[in-house]
Amino acid sequence: MAKLVYQLGSVGSDTITNIDLEATLIEWARGFSLAQIRAFINGIQAAGEQLRENANPRLVLEVLMLSMPRREEGVSVKHA
């Protein structure tokens, strides 16, 4: 999901496969900066590497969840 949101913000909506979700995804992406999304994608990749190196899965996922970007204030998303 983070990668798709990054693509929406950087290259536009031409990369969406499920066009029925296009409006929802674009609205959702507006709440995050590209820097936040890039940092979270890097965190996901780091978590994968840590899990491959037999790190404690619970700790890895807790750190990942704590590093999730927060939505910018004033932006809300209506769920379909």
Residue, then its C-alpha position, 0 to 999 in steps of 0.5 A: m500500500a505504501k508503495l502505491v501511495y508513493q507512486l500516486g504522489s510521484v507519477g500519478s494515477d496511471t499505475i493503478t490497477n484497481i481503478d474502482l479504488e482510484a478516488t479513495l487511494i488518491e484521497w488517502a495519499r494526500g495525507f502523507s508527504l513523499a518523504q514520509i512514504r519513502a521513509f516508511i517503505n525503507g522501514i518495511q525493507a529494513a524490517g524484512e531484512q531483520l526478520r531474515e536475520n532472525a530478529n524477534p518478529r514482535l519487536v521488529l513489527e512493533v518498531l515498524m508500527l511505531s515508525m508508521p507515518r501520521r496523517e497530516e492534520g486537517v486531512s481525513v479520508k472517507h472509507a468506501 
